[in-house]
Every structure is written in structure tokens, then in C-alpha cells.
Amino acid sequence: MNSKRVLVAYGSEACSTAGIAEEIGKTLRDDGFDAVVLPADTVTDVSGYDGVVLGATASGTFPCPARPSPSQERTGHSG
């Protein structure tokens, strides 16, 4: 069993992204990961995870405010 913990965070306007995020989480769990699926606007800290999958709507809008990582805040880089 894989002991890696993965966060699947999503922003969804019409709930379809939420459903896809749940499917990704299920697939990760089936592959042995400890996957947690949460709405992105409820996530305040990702330091407890080994990986993060972030999903948003296909329209390119993200209904919750995105926050830069601490390293992005220090450097001013967005990616």
C-alpha cells in the first residue's frame, strides 16, 4: 500500500468539477493513495500532503479566491 497522502481540491460552479474530483480521489484510493477530496475554498494548508491535484471549471473561472503559496509570495512568481 502506498502511504502517500494526496489532496484533490476543486472549484466548481455547476458541481460537475466536484464529481470529477470525487472520481479522481476514488481512483487514487484504488491505487493505494490516501486521497482526500475537498472544495478548494475550504483548504487553508497543504503542508500535510505529499501531492495536490487542483481542478477548476473548464470556463477558466475559479469561484473561490486563489492564494499564492508562501514561496510565490516571497518571490512574486505565480507559477
Stockholm file with secondary structure:
# STOCKHOLM 1.0

chainA/1-79         MNSKRVLVAYGSEACSTAGIAEEIGKTLRDDGFDAVVLPADTVTDVSGYDGVVLGATASGTFPCPARPSPSQERTGHSG
#=GR chainA/1-79 SS CCCCEEEEEECCSSSHHHHHHHHHHHHHHHTTCEEEEEEGGGCCCCTTCSEEEEECCTTSCCSSCCCCCHHHHHHCCCC
#=GC SS_cons        CCCCEEEEEECCSSSHHHHHHHHHHHHHHHTTCEEEEEEGGGCCCCTTCSEEEEECCTTSCCSSCCCCCHHHHHHCCCC
//
